[in-house]
Amino acid sequence: MAGAPCLLALQELVQELLKRDAPSNVPEIIDKLFSEIENVDKEAEDEIQKAEVEECSVNLWNWAVTKRMGSVINDEQRAKLRHVACRLALLCEDNSSSEETVRRQILMTMKTGKGWVDIGKAVLGDGFLEIAIKSIENLYTRLMKRSNGEADIHVHKADVEKDLFKVLSYQAESAIAQGDFQKSVMCVQRCKDMLMRLPKETCYLSILCYNFGVETYEQKRYEQSSFWLSQSYEIGKMDKRYSTGQKMQAKVLRLLATVYLEWDCKVYQDKALQAISLANKENLHPAGFFLKIQILLKSGAADEDLSTAVAEIIHHEVSLDFCLNTAKMLLEHNRELVGFDFLKSVAGRFESSPDLEKVILLHIEFLLQRMREPLAKQKIEDLITGHYTGKQLSAETLNQLHIILWDRAAKNYEAKNYPEALQWYNYSLSFYSSGQIDQNLAKLQRNIASCYLHLKQLEQAKEAVKEAEKCDPRSIFTQFNVYKIAVLEGNADKAVEAIVSMGKLAEEPAQHEDKLLADGSTATSLLSLAAQIALENEQHAAAIKALEYLSQNSQDCQQVFIALNFLHSRIKDLDTLLTYLTLAHQKLAEPFTEGSHLTLELRTQVTHWFRKVAWNLAVQFENCPGTMRDFFILSFKFSQFCHPDKAVLIAQKTCLLMAAAIGLEMGRQNTALAEQIELLTQALQHIQACRDIWKALKPTGDFSKDPTDTLLLLYEFEARAKLNDPALESLLESVWDLPQVESKTLETIASLAMEPPAHYPSVCKKALKNALTIHKKQEAVDGVRISKCLHSLIHLSLPSGVIDADACILEEAWGYFEDALSTVSSTDNYPEVEILWLMTRAWNTGIFQYSSGKYKEAEQWCGLGMRFLHHLGSLKSSYESNMIGLYSEVLDKLDRAKGFLPNEE
C-alpha cells in the first residue's frame, strides 16, 4: 500500500518537529507535513499502529497550541498543523472508538475548521466542519442509546447542542466569507432556534450577526446588511439577561439606519427614521441626533421637521463642536432658516462659555457665504467694539477671523472693487494695537497700500507703506511698494535705491522669513514687474537696474534672455556687456528639461541670437584687442549649443582663428614674460580647437582656396617658437615634407623664427633656402622677392661688422653673393638699392680682409664688389672712381705680397 510508507515518513517529520523546542527549519517541516498528509489514505488503516498514530496526532496538536502561545509559529502555520493532526486522528476513527475519542475528534475538527475560516481560507475549513457535524450526530446517537428517562435525554441534548451551536456559527462565518448568503441564513436560523435552550449564547449570536452586517455594509450589499443588522437587534431583545446591552443595541440600529440612508433614502426613509428613533430610545448619543438630521435632509423633509429634530439637541448634553458641525451640515444643504436659527439657539446655550466666539465666527463665515454681507459686517463691527471694551477674542479665533477678512478682501481686490477690499482690510487692521510689530501687519499694510494706489490716493498709500516698513523693512514686497510709489512720484533716485534693496533681498531668499521667497520665483517676478513699471513710466535707470538683478537671479531662462536682450541694446560699458553675455552663456549651459519655460526651438533661436551679438560686438571693438578676443571666444561658446551644420562650423572656425591671431598679436605687444606666456598658451589652445573643427568642416565642401591650413601652420609655429616648445621640431618636419608649400609661407616662417623672443637662425635659413628654390623654379623670375631672401640669408651668414669670419662662413656667404650676381645678370627687375647693398657688403668684407693682411681674400671680395658695381645704374658714378682707386691699391699690395713669397720648384 502506498499510504503506509507516506504515513511513516510523516510520523518521522512529526518526531523531528517535536524533539527540539524550536528547530530552525520549522516552516519547512510544517509545509512538508501539510503536503505529505494528502498522500495518506484510509487504505493504510490495516498496516498502521492506531495507538501510535493517535499519540502522534495528540502530540502534534498540543505542540501547535504551546508554540502558538510562544509566538514560534503564526496563525497559518498553526492551521496547517491542526489540519495534519486532525487528519491523523481521523485515520484512527472507527465504530469502536470510545466516547472520549469522538469528543476529541469533535473538538479537533471544530477548531481546525474555525482556524481556516479565521485566516481567510474558509474553503479548507468546510470539510472539517462537516465532519464535526457528523461526529456530533454520532455522539448524540450514542448518548440517546444509553439514556434512562426524559431527564437524561434533556441533559445529553443540551450537552451536544453547545458544540452544534458553535459548529453552525462557524459554518455561517464560512458561508459569509464565501458569499453564500442562503447557507449563512440557514446556519444562523438553526442557531437562533437553539437559543431557548442556550440563552447564554444570545449575546454571541447577536454580535455575530452585527459583524455580518458590518462586513456586508462595507461591501455595499445593503439588502443583506439590513437583514443581518435586523437579526442582530431582534436576537439582542430575546433575553434581556444575556443581551448585548442598550449601547450595543443602539449602535446596531444606527448602522441599520445608515444602511437604509445609503441604500435608497427616499424608498427606505420610514425604515431609516424608525431605526434611528429606536436607537435614540435605546441609548441617546450625538451620533443618533446627527444621523436623524442627515436622514431628514437627504429625504427632503420640511423645515418644520428639521427644526423639531435640531431642537432636541439643545435640550441634551452635547458638545459645542457637535452643534457647530450640525449647523454646518444644515447650511451646506441650503437650509438657511433652520441653520441660522439653530446657530442663534447654540449661541444662547453657550452664552457664558469662552467658546462662544466659535459660534460667532461660524455665523459670520456662513453669512458671507450666503451673500449676507450687511449682517456679517454688523457682527464684525460688534466684535471690534468688544475688542476695545474688554471682550477680546482668543489668539486662535482672531487668527481665523483675519483669514476670513483677508479672503473677503482678496476676492474684492481681484474683482477690482478696491473700496470694498479696503474696507475688509481695515476691519482686519482694527484688531491690531498701536505700535504693534508683526510680519502679518506688514502684509496687511502692503495690501492696503495696493488698494490706495489703485484708487489713485498716493498719500494714503505712502503712509501705509511707511507702516509696513516699520514692521518688516527687509521684505522684498515692502520694498516693491516703496519702488512703485517712487516711480509714480517720478523720484528716480528713490526708485533705483528701492530696486537695489530688492535685488539684494532676492540674492539671499534663504535668509528671509517669507516662505514665498523660498524658490526665488516670487522675487524674480517682482523684479520683472518692477522693470515693466519703470519702462511704462520711462524710468530707464530703474528699469536697467531691475533687469540687471533679474538676469542674475531668475531661474526662468526665457525671462533672463529677454532682460539681457534689453540690456545689451542700452549698455555701452565693455566689461558690463561681457558680463551679461557670459551670464547668458551660463544659463544656456544649464541642463535642458522638457518642462522648462524655454522650448527647444526658442532655446535654439536664443543661442543663435547671442552668438551673432557676440560676433558683432567683437567686430565693433577692433581697437580693444583683449575685449575683441573675449567676444570672439564667447561667440564660439554660444555656437557650441547650436546644431553643428556647415554655417556654424565655419563661424566656429573663424572665431577661433581670430581669437588665436589676436592672442598672438597681444603677445607681440606685451613685454611681461608671464603674461606673454599665458597669451601664447591660450592662442595654442584656440589653434588646436580650430584644427579639430577644420577637420570636421573640410569634408562638407570645396575649400581649396581657403587659407586656414596655412594660417593654422603659421600661428602654431609662432606660438611654439616663442614658447620654446619641444614640439616645434616635429611641426617643422611636417612643413618641410609638404609637397606644395608657398614661398610666402616659408618667408613668413623665416621671419617668425627670428622674431623675439624666438631665435632659430638655422630654421630661418632653411625656410629661406626652400623659398629661394621655389622662386628660381618660377618661369618669370621675381627679382624683388629673390633679393629679399638673399639679403636675409647673407645677413644671417655674414652679420655686419664681422672681421674674423670663419672660412666656412665666408664660403657660405660667397655662395649667396654668387646666386645674387647670377640673378642680377639674368633679370632687369633686381632692385638697384639691393645691388648697392650687395656691392657694399662684398666690398666691405674685402676691406676687412685687407686690413687683416689677407690680401688674396681681400682681392676676391673686392673683386666681387666691383662686379656688382658694373650692374649699378644711376648710382654707379658715385662709387666707381673711389672703388677703382682702392681696388688698384689692393691689387698692388697683393702683387708685392706675392714677391715675398718663395718660388715653387
Secondary structure as UniProt FT lines:
FT   HELIX           3..18
FT   TURN            24..25
FT   HELIX           26..36
FT   HELIX           37..39
FT   HELIX           42..47
FT   HELIX           50..69
FT   TURN            70..71
FT   HELIX           75..91
FT   TURN            95..96
FT   HELIX           99..118
FT   TURN            119..120
FT   HELIX           122..145
FT   HELIX           149..177
FT   TURN            178..179
FT   HELIX           181..194
FT   TURN            195..197
FT   HELIX           199..201
FT   HELIX           202..218
FT   TURN            219..220
FT   HELIX           222..238
FT   HELIX           240..242
FT   HELIX           246..264
FT   TURN            265..267
FT   HELIX           269..282
FT   HELIX           286..298
FT   TURN            299..300
FT   HELIX           303..314
FT   HELIX           320..332
FT   TURN            333..334
FT   HELIX           336..349
FT   TURN            350..352
FT   TURN            354..355
FT   HELIX           356..369
FT   TURN            370..371
FT   HELIX           373..387
FT   TURN            388..390
FT   HELIX           395..414
FT   TURN            415..416
FT   HELIX           418..429
FT   TURN            430..431
FT   TURN            434..435
FT   HELIX           439..454
FT   TURN            455..456
FT   HELIX           458..471
FT   TURN            473..474
FT   HELIX           476..489
FT   HELIX           492..507
FT   HELIX           509..511
FT   HELIX           515..517
FT   TURN            518..519
FT   HELIX           521..536
FT   TURN            537..538
FT   HELIX           540..553
FT   HELIX           557..568
FT   TURN            569..570
FT   HELIX           574..589
FT   TURN            594..595
FT   HELIX           600..620
FT   TURN            621..623
FT   HELIX           625..639
FT   TURN            640..641
FT   HELIX           646..669
FT   HELIX           673..697
FT   HELIX           698..700
FT   TURN            704..705
FT   HELIX           708..722
FT   TURN            723..724
FT   TURN            726..727
FT   HELIX           728..736
FT   HELIX           743..753
FT   TURN            756..757
FT   HELIX           761..776
FT   HELIX           783..797
FT   TURN            800..801
FT   HELIX           807..826
FT   HELIX           832..851
FT   TURN            852..853
FT   HELIX           855..869
FT   TURN            870..871
FT   TURN            874..875
FT   HELIX           876..899
//
